[in-house]
Amino acid sequence: MIEQRRILNTAIPGPKSMELQQRKLASVSTGVSTGLPAYVESGAGGILRDVDGNQLIDFGSGIAVTTVGNGNQRIIDAVQRQIQDFTHTCFMVNPYEEYVAVCEELNARTPGDHEKRSALFNSGAEAVENAVKVARHFTGKDGIVAFDHAYHGRTNLTLAMTAKNMPYKHKFGPFASELYRVPMAYPYRWPGGPEHCEQEAFAYITDQIHAQIGEENTAAVIIEPIQGEGGFIVPPPGFLPALAQWCRDHDILFIADEVQSGFCRSGDWFACDHEDVVPDLIVTAKGIAGGMPLSGITGRADIMDTIHGGGLGGTYGGNPVACAAALASIETMEEENLVGRAREIEAVLKGRLEQLAAKYEQVGEIRGRGAMIAMELVEDRDTKEPAAALTGAINKACHDRGLVTLTCGTLGNVFRFLPPLTIGDDLLNEGLDILEEAFAVSVTG
């Protein structure tokens, strides 16, 4: 077990990491970039150890994937047992219990007490794409509505729903058709002010769908209950329930993309639970399997069971090793009450970030829920001009000091904090001390 403390033996990145980075540049496409080229050799809990022996505090969790922490013994044991049994058959050729058990867990834990069915895939993008297929097949309609600042993946179809050009969409078109975008209910940047966002955004968005697409042509509305890559944007209270009801009233499927916000990350099992929103289809991935590649779509049985045999699937979808990891990960979340731990982390993060905001006017807004918290940086609180350069400088200063941090946002000016839910308070506060130091150094130049 790796000791849960930060250790800096060298500069970050160290000489062995720099040597590996040179090998990477000579062998890996430049299209695959690395934010912090400190090459990891092991990890446990809230610590990542690199090849130079440095121990970094992890505030990223592999972008919300290692929710239960690296080195989780339940997952290690479950994966080892499964590998000893068999590694693959393809569920569509020879099925196995682990796939069924994961689907049972998804059906039981996702919002709503209605009868459900699930199907498993490899990545969030693959699951989103299949959710669109299901929605179009069930409704017989083509139109799909997504939102500004959305991120749904990097395949051609999901890129069409993803809002950010660089680095995701630039020169990769043309994209799939019959995909439409409407404004996001983004309280901090809503033109009428946060107090009017819920009512005005809902009216404007539904009017746009009616005028530009037509409800009779719209198969589904897909939304991240808390937007991820777009900046951890949390819609105002009441917006999601109103949108879900409007979809029901017009025979439009409501798809919740909970790839980043699901599995205890937001302080609930799923972010939709916060306002008792029940989606017709819900997409999950990332935190589901403790680092193993797995994703799923779960939906109303009457929707999912209309798909013809063989219409859903994939060679690796629901791989038995990934399924074993998912079952162990879900067991850990339940046994260790990681929903409650996410709320404890929220209290620490928000408390410390609010102290930072009181000291620095560049902190425009702190938002998010659970262990999914963001800090948006601006040049000026009145104009809200995005401070992308400052965000990048602080991020680098954190990396130099052994703290793994992530930025996001369509405007490139948002910090997102995604520590493992198993991180201890000592490491959490030390990481925030580093952030404060990085902030001071970067602001003063």
C-alpha positions as CSV (number, residue, x, y, z in Angstrom):
1,M,0.0,0.0,0.0
2,I,1.3,3.4,-0.9
3,E,1.7,5.8,2.0
4,Q,-0.9,8.6,1.6
5,R,1.4,11.6,1.5
6,R,2.9,13.8,-1.1
7,I,6.6,13.2,-1.9
8,L,8.7,15.3,-4.3
9,N,12.1,13.7,-5.1
10,T,12.6,15.6,-8.3
11,A,11.2,18.4,-10.4
12,I,7.8,17.5,-11.9
13,P,8.2,15.9,-14.4
14,G,11.4,14.1,-13.3
15,P,14.2,12.8,-15.5
16,K,12.7,9.3,-16.0
17,S,9.4,10.8,-17.0
18,M,11.1,13.2,-19.4
19,E,12.8,10.2,-21.0
20,L,9.5,8.4,-21.4
21,Q,8.0,11.6,-22.8
22,Q,10.6,11.6,-25.5
23,R,9.7,8.0,-26.3
24,K,6.1,9.0,-26.4
25,L,6.7,11.9,-28.9
26,A,8.6,9.5,-31.1
27,S,5.9,6.8,-31.1
28,V,2.5,8.2,-30.2
29,S,0.4,10.4,-32.5
30,T,0.6,14.1,-31.6
31,G,-3.2,14.0,-31.5
32,V,-2.9,12.2,-28.1
33,S,-1.7,14.9,-25.7
34,T,-0.7,14.6,-22.0
35,G,-1.6,17.4,-19.6
36,L,1.0,16.4,-17.0
37,P,3.8,14.1,-18.4
38,A,4.7,12.6,-15.0
39,Y,4.5,8.9,-15.9
40,V,2.7,6.9,-13.3
41,E,3.9,3.5,-12.1
42,S,1.5,2.9,-9.3
43,G,-1.4,4.4,-7.4
44,A,-3.5,4.0,-4.3
45,G,-6.2,6.0,-2.7
46,G,-5.5,9.7,-3.4
47,I,-1.9,9.3,-4.4
48,L,-0.2,8.6,-7.8
49,R,3.5,7.5,-7.7
50,D,5.5,8.4,-10.8
51,V,8.6,6.6,-12.2
52,D,10.9,9.0,-10.5
53,G,9.4,8.2,-7.1
54,N,7.4,11.3,-6.7
55,Q,4.0,10.9,-5.1
56,L,1.4,13.2,-6.5
57,I,-2.0,14.2,-4.8
58,D,-4.7,13.2,-7.2
59,F,-7.5,15.7,-7.7
60,G,-8.5,14.3,-11.1
61,S,-9.4,10.6,-10.6
62,G,-8.5,10.0,-14.3
63,I,-11.4,12.4,-15.1
64,A,-13.9,11.0,-12.5
65,V,-13.0,7.3,-13.2
66,T,-11.2,6.1,-10.1
67,T,-14.0,7.2,-7.8
68,V,-13.2,4.4,-5.3
69,G,-9.4,5.2,-5.6
70,N,-6.6,3.3,-7.2
71,G,-5.4,0.2,-5.5
72,N,-8.9,-0.7,-4.2
73,Q,-8.5,-4.2,-2.8
74,R,-12.1,-5.3,-3.6
75,I,-11.5,-4.5,-7.3
76,I,-8.0,-6.0,-7.3
77,D,-9.4,-9.3,-5.9
78,A,-12.5,-9.3,-8.1
79,V,-10.4,-8.7,-11.3
80,Q,-7.8,-11.4,-10.4
81,R,-10.5,-14.0,-9.7
82,Q,-12.2,-13.2,-13.0
83,I,-9.0,-13.3,-15.0
84,Q,-8.2,-16.7,-13.6
85,D,-11.7,-17.9,-14.7
86,F,-11.8,-16.4,-18.2
87,T,-11.2,-13.0,-19.8
88,H,-13.6,-12.9,-22.7
89,T,-16.2,-14.8,-24.6
90,C,-18.3,-12.0,-26.1
91,F,-21.6,-11.9,-24.3
92,M,-23.5,-12.2,-27.6
93,V,-21.8,-15.6,-28.2
94,N,-21.5,-17.1,-24.8
95,P,-23.1,-15.1,-22.0
96,Y,-22.0,-15.0,-18.3
97,E,-23.5,-14.0,-15.0
98,E,-21.3,-10.9,-14.4
99,Y,-22.9,-9.0,-17.3
100,V,-26.4,-9.8,-16.0
101,A,-25.4,-8.8,-12.4
102,V,-24.2,-5.4,-13.5
103,C,-27.4,-4.8,-15.4
104,E,-29.4,-5.8,-12.3
105,E,-27.4,-3.3,-10.3
106,L,-28.0,-0.5,-12.9
107,N,-31.7,-1.3,-13.1
108,A,-32.0,-1.2,-9.3
109,R,-29.9,1.9,-8.6
110,T,-30.8,4.3,-11.4
111,P,-33.6,6.8,-10.8
112,G,-37.2,5.6,-10.9
113,D,-39.0,2.5,-9.6
114,H,-40.3,1.4,-13.0
115,E,-39.3,-1.8,-14.8
116,K,-36.0,-1.3,-16.6
117,R,-33.5,-3.0,-18.9
118,S,-29.8,-2.2,-19.5
119,A,-27.2,-2.9,-22.1
120,L,-23.4,-2.6,-21.6
121,F,-20.7,-1.1,-23.8
122,N,-17.1,0.1,-23.5
123,S,-17.0,3.9,-23.3
124,G,-19.3,6.8,-22.5
125,A,-19.3,7.9,-26.1
126,E,-20.4,4.4,-27.3
127,A,-23.2,4.3,-24.7
128,V,-24.4,7.8,-25.7
129,E,-24.4,6.8,-29.4
130,N,-26.4,3.7,-28.6
131,A,-28.9,5.7,-26.5
132,V,-29.5,7.9,-29.6
133,K,-30.1,4.7,-31.6
134,V,-32.6,3.5,-29.1
135,A,-34.4,6.8,-29.0
136,R,-34.7,7.0,-32.7
137,H,-35.8,3.4,-33.1
138,F,-38.5,3.7,-30.3
139,T,-39.9,7.0,-31.3
140,G,-39.6,6.7,-35.1
141,K,-38.3,10.3,-35.1
142,D,-34.9,11.7,-36.0
143,G,-34.2,14.9,-34.2
144,I,-31.9,15.0,-31.2
145,V,-31.5,18.1,-29.1
146,A,-28.3,18.8,-27.1
147,F,-27.0,21.9,-25.3
148,D,-24.4,24.6,-25.4
149,H,-21.3,23.6,-23.4
150,A,-22.2,19.9,-23.7
151,Y,-19.7,17.1,-24.0
152,H,-20.9,13.7,-25.1
153,G,-17.9,12.1,-26.7
154,R,-15.5,12.0,-29.7
155,T,-17.2,9.6,-32.2
156,N,-18.7,11.3,-35.2
157,L,-22.2,11.2,-33.8
158,T,-21.3,12.3,-30.3
159,L,-19.0,15.0,-31.6
160,A,-22.0,16.5,-33.4
161,M,-23.6,16.8,-29.9
162,T,-20.3,18.0,-28.2
163,A,-20.2,21.8,-28.2
164,K,-16.4,22.7,-28.0
165,N,-14.5,23.1,-31.2
166,M,-10.9,22.9,-30.0
167,P,-9.5,20.3,-29.5
168,Y,-12.5,18.1,-30.0
169,K,-14.2,19.0,-33.3
170,H,-11.7,21.1,-35.2
171,K,-11.5,19.9,-38.9
172,F,-13.1,16.5,-38.1
173,G,-16.4,17.2,-39.9
174,P,-18.8,16.9,-41.5
175,F,-20.8,15.5,-38.6
176,A,-23.9,13.4,-38.3
177,S,-27.2,15.1,-39.2
178,E,-30.5,15.8,-37.4
179,L,-28.7,17.0,-34.2
180,Y,-29.6,20.4,-32.9
181,R,-28.2,22.6,-30.2
182,V,-30.0,25.0,-27.8
183,P,-28.6,27.3,-25.0
184,M,-27.8,25.8,-21.6
185,A,-29.4,27.1,-18.5
186,Y,-26.1,28.5,-17.2
187,P,-27.0,30.7,-14.2
188,Y,-23.6,32.5,-13.9
189,R,-23.6,33.6,-17.5
190,W,-27.4,33.8,-18.2
191,P,-28.0,37.3,-19.9
192,G,-31.0,38.0,-17.6
193,G,-29.1,37.1,-14.5
194,P,-29.1,33.9,-12.3
195,E,-32.4,34.8,-10.7
196,H,-34.2,34.6,-14.0
197,C,-32.3,31.7,-15.6
198,E,-34.6,28.8,-14.8
199,Q,-37.8,30.4,-16.1
200,E,-36.3,32.2,-19.1
201,A,-34.0,29.3,-20.2
202,F,-36.8,26.8,-20.1
203,A,-39.2,29.1,-22.1
204,Y,-36.5,30.0,-24.6
205,I,-35.3,26.4,-25.1
206,T,-38.7,24.8,-25.6
207,D,-39.7,27.7,-27.9
208,Q,-36.6,27.0,-30.0
209,I,-37.3,23.3,-30.2
210,H,-40.9,24.0,-31.3
211,A,-39.9,26.6,-33.9
212,Q,-36.8,25.0,-35.4
213,I,-37.4,21.3,-35.2
214,G,-40.9,20.6,-34.1
215,E,-41.9,18.4,-31.2
216,E,-43.3,15.8,-33.6
217,N,-39.8,15.5,-35.2
218,T,-37.8,15.3,-32.0
219,A,-36.8,11.9,-30.7
220,A,-34.9,12.9,-27.6
221,V,-33.4,15.7,-25.5
222,I,-30.0,14.7,-24.1
223,I,-28.5,16.6,-21.2
224,E,-25.8,16.2,-18.6
225,P,-27.5,17.0,-15.2
226,I,-24.2,18.6,-14.3
227,Q,-22.2,19.4,-17.4
228,G,-18.7,18.0,-17.3
229,E,-16.2,19.2,-19.8
230,G,-18.3,22.3,-20.4
231,G,-17.5,23.7,-17.0
232,F,-19.4,21.8,-14.3
233,I,-22.4,23.9,-15.1
234,V,-25.3,23.2,-12.7
235,P,-28.7,24.2,-14.1
236,P,-30.9,26.2,-11.7
237,P,-33.3,24.4,-9.4
238,G,-36.5,23.4,-11.2
239,F,-35.0,23.4,-14.7
240,L,-34.4,19.7,-15.1
241,P,-37.7,18.6,-13.6
242,A,-39.5,21.1,-15.9
243,L,-37.6,19.9,-19.0
244,A,-38.2,16.2,-18.2
245,Q,-42.0,16.9,-17.8
246,W,-42.1,18.9,-21.0
247,C,-40.5,16.0,-22.8
248,R,-43.1,13.6,-21.4
249,D,-45.9,15.9,-22.4
250,H,-44.6,15.9,-26.0
251,D,-43.6,12.2,-26.4
252,I,-39.9,13.1,-26.5
253,L,-37.5,10.9,-24.6
254,F,-35.4,12.5,-21.9
255,I,-31.9,11.2,-21.9
256,A,-29.6,11.9,-18.9
257,D,-25.9,11.7,-19.7
258,E,-24.5,10.8,-16.3
259,V,-21.1,9.5,-17.6
260,Q,-19.2,12.0,-15.3
261,S,-21.8,12.8,-12.6
262,G,-22.9,9.2,-11.9
263,F,-22.0,6.7,-9.2
264,C,-21.9,8.9,-6.0
265,R,-19.8,11.6,-7.6
266,S,-22.4,14.4,-7.1
267,G,-23.3,13.4,-3.5
268,D,-26.2,11.2,-4.8
269,W,-25.9,7.9,-6.6
270,F,-26.9,9.9,-9.7
271,A,-27.1,13.6,-10.2
272,C,-30.7,13.3,-11.3
273,D,-31.6,12.0,-7.8
274,H,-31.1,15.5,-6.4
275,E,-34.4,16.8,-7.8
276,D,-36.1,13.3,-8.2
277,V,-35.8,13.6,-12.0
278,V,-36.5,10.2,-13.7
279,P,-35.0,9.9,-17.2
280,D,-36.4,7.7,-19.9
281,L,-32.8,6.6,-20.6
282,I,-29.7,7.2,-18.5
283,V,-26.1,6.8,-19.8
284,T,-23.3,5.7,-17.4
285,A,-19.6,5.1,-17.6
286,K,-16.4,6.5,-15.9
287,G,-16.8,5.7,-12.2
288,I,-18.8,2.5,-12.8
289,A,-15.8,0.1,-12.8
290,G,-12.9,1.6,-10.9
291,G,-10.8,2.2,-14.0
292,M,-11.8,-0.7,-16.2
293,P,-13.5,0.2,-19.5
294,L,-17.3,-0.2,-19.1
295,S,-20.4,1.8,-19.8
296,G,-24.1,1.3,-20.0
297,I,-27.5,2.5,-21.0
298,T,-30.5,1.9,-18.7
299,G,-34.0,2.7,-19.6
300,R,-37.7,1.9,-19.4
301,A,-38.3,-1.7,-20.3
302,D,-40.9,-0.8,-22.9
303,I,-38.3,1.3,-24.7
304,M,-35.3,-1.0,-24.4
305,D,-37.2,-4.1,-25.3
306,T,-38.4,-2.7,-28.6
307,I,-35.0,-3.1,-30.1
308,H,-34.6,-6.2,-32.4
309,G,-32.3,-9.0,-31.4
310,G,-28.7,-8.1,-32.4
311,G,-29.5,-4.4,-32.6
312,L,-27.4,-3.6,-29.6
313,G,-24.0,-5.0,-28.6
314,G,-20.3,-5.0,-29.5
315,T,-17.5,-7.5,-29.2
316,Y,-16.0,-6.1,-26.0
317,G,-19.2,-4.6,-24.5
318,G,-19.7,-5.8,-20.9
319,N,-16.4,-7.6,-20.8
320,P,-16.4,-10.0,-17.8
321,V,-13.3,-8.5,-16.2
322,A,-14.8,-5.0,-16.4
323,C,-18.1,-6.3,-15.1
324,A,-16.3,-8.0,-12.1
325,A,-14.6,-4.6,-11.4
326,A,-17.9,-2.8,-11.6
327,L,-19.6,-5.1,-9.1
328,A,-16.7,-4.6,-6.7
329,S,-16.8,-0.9,-7.2
330,I,-20.5,-0.7,-6.5
331,E,-20.1,-2.8,-3.4
332,T,-17.4,-0.4,-2.2
333,M,-19.6,2.6,-2.8
334,E,-22.4,1.0,-0.8
335,E,-20.3,-0.5,2.0
336,E,-18.2,2.7,2.5
337,N,-21.1,5.1,2.1
338,L,-19.3,7.1,-0.7
339,V,-22.5,9.1,-1.3
340,G,-22.0,10.5,2.2
341,R,-18.3,10.9,1.7
342,A,-18.9,12.9,-1.5
343,R,-20.9,15.4,0.6
344,E,-18.2,15.6,3.2
345,I,-15.7,16.4,0.4
346,E,-18.0,19.1,-1.0
347,A,-18.1,20.8,2.4
348,V,-14.3,20.9,2.6
349,L,-13.8,22.0,-1.0
350,K,-16.4,24.7,-1.0
351,G,-15.3,26.0,2.4
352,R,-11.7,26.4,1.2
353,L,-12.6,27.7,-2.2
354,E,-14.9,30.3,-0.7
355,Q,-11.9,31.5,1.4
356,L,-9.9,31.8,-1.8
357,A,-12.8,33.7,-3.4
358,A,-12.8,36.2,-0.5
359,K,-9.1,36.9,-1.1
360,Y,-9.0,37.0,-4.9
361,E,-11.4,38.8,-7.2
362,Q,-10.5,36.5,-10.0
363,V,-12.7,33.8,-8.6
364,G,-16.0,34.5,-10.4
365,E,-18.0,31.5,-9.1
366,I,-17.8,28.3,-7.2
367,R,-20.3,25.7,-8.1
368,G,-21.1,22.0,-8.3
369,R,-22.2,19.2,-5.9
370,G,-20.5,16.5,-4.0
371,A,-16.9,15.8,-5.1
372,M,-17.7,17.4,-8.5
373,I,-16.8,21.1,-7.7
374,A,-15.7,23.8,-10.1
375,M,-14.2,27.3,-9.7
376,E,-14.6,29.7,-12.7
377,L,-11.9,32.3,-13.1
378,V,-12.5,35.8,-14.6
379,E,-10.4,38.9,-15.3
380,D,-13.1,41.0,-13.7
381,R,-16.2,40.1,-11.7
382,D,-18.3,42.8,-13.3
383,T,-17.6,41.9,-16.9
384,K,-17.0,38.2,-16.3
385,E,-14.3,38.1,-18.9
386,P,-12.8,34.6,-18.9
387,A,-9.4,34.3,-17.4
388,A,-8.1,31.4,-19.5
389,A,-4.4,32.3,-19.3
390,L,-4.5,32.6,-15.5
391,T,-6.3,29.3,-15.3
392,G,-3.6,27.7,-17.3
393,A,-0.8,29.3,-15.2
394,I,-2.4,28.1,-11.9
395,N,-2.9,24.6,-13.3
396,K,0.8,24.4,-14.2
397,A,1.9,25.7,-10.8
398,C,-0.2,23.0,-9.2
399,H,1.4,20.4,-11.3
400,D,4.9,21.7,-10.5
401,R,4.1,21.2,-6.8
402,G,2.8,17.7,-7.1
403,L,-1.0,18.2,-7.3
404,V,-2.8,16.7,-10.2
405,T,-5.5,19.2,-11.3
406,L,-7.8,19.5,-14.3
407,T,-9.2,22.4,-16.1
408,C,-12.4,22.5,-18.3
409,G,-15.0,24.9,-19.7
410,T,-15.8,25.9,-23.2
411,L,-14.0,29.2,-22.4
412,G,-11.0,27.4,-20.9
413,N,-11.3,29.2,-17.6
414,V,-12.7,26.6,-15.1
415,F,-10.9,24.4,-12.6
416,R,-12.7,21.1,-11.9
417,F,-12.0,19.2,-8.7
418,L,-12.6,15.4,-8.9
419,P,-10.7,13.7,-6.1
420,P,-11.3,10.1,-5.4
421,L,-14.1,9.7,-2.9
422,T,-11.7,7.6,-0.7
423,I,-9.2,10.5,-0.3
424,G,-8.5,11.4,3.3
425,D,-9.1,14.9,4.7
426,D,-5.3,15.4,5.3
427,L,-4.5,14.9,1.6
428,L,-7.6,16.9,0.5
429,N,-6.5,19.9,2.6
430,E,-2.9,19.6,1.6
431,G,-4.0,19.7,-2.0
432,L,-6.0,22.9,-1.3
433,D,-3.0,24.4,0.4
434,I,-1.0,23.8,-2.8
435,L,-3.8,25.3,-4.9
436,E,-3.8,28.4,-2.7
437,E,0.0,28.7,-3.1
438,A,-0.2,28.2,-6.9
439,F,-3.0,30.9,-7.0
440,A,-0.9,33.4,-5.1
441,V,2.2,32.8,-7.3
442,S,0.2,33.0,-10.5
443,V,-1.8,36.1,-9.7
444,T,1.2,38.1,-8.6
445,G,3.2,37.0,-11.6
